[in-house]
Amino acid sequence: MKKISQKISLAIIFSVLLVSILIGAAGITKSKTIITTSTESNLIETSSKLSEKLNNTINIFKQKLKICL
């Protein structure tokens, strides 16, 4: 009788540990997804700003070239 209750106790402890590990792993995965999405968004925004600055620089050169000609 004592061995059965010990086995049940061990099974419950093992189950709780397993569930805790799975919940932790799911949380880490979700955090990585959020960080990746944020990083991609920042890269897109930075790329857009750089493209806008490049276009402005090109327009300035075009205007100066027209003045010279």
Sequence and secondary structure as in RCSB ss.txt:
>XXXX:A:sequence
MKKISQKISLAIIFSVLLVSILIGAAGITKSKTIITTSTESNLIETSSKLSEKLNNTINIFKQKLKICL
>XXXX:A:secstr
 HHHHHHHHHHHHHHHHHHHHHHHHHHHHHHHHHHHHHHHHHHHHHHHHHHHHHHHHHHHHHHHHHHH 
